[in-house]
């Protein structure tokens, strides 16, 4: 990746290229664009993928719990669940323990859709990390997780 001035097409000043925060931000923007475009080809969004994955791994959940699992704001999650429900990927039903809230469950159709999304996401990870060896990919992922966990505790 070359860090260019987006307006002039020229390399960014060395002082900017040397800032890890800037490079991380640029790579994050590229990764976000790649994943968004890849999922859009399957009529999906990142939040769809996150919600479906959280339901697959953690089981049925209230919308509040699903919001905590995914980091999707509760008000945004309502729209995500509505979209997934309209497509038959999740279903909502009253919580037997508290009829005032709904429980969201992954459907068989949702599992199939998630499998297709997972293939795309994993392919995009390979594309994003193409210049790195398998060992470097693992180390890079471990370092990113460590950075995130450190700053998330604050």
Secondary structure, 3 states (H helix, E strand, C coil): CCCECCCCCCECCHHHHCCHHHHHHHHHHHHHHHHHHHHHCCCCCHHHHHHHHHHHHHCCEEHHHHHHHHCCCHHHHHHHHHHHHHCCCEEEEEECCEEEEEEEEECHHHHHHHHHHHHHHHHHHHHHCCCCCHHHHHHHHHHHHHHHHHHHCC
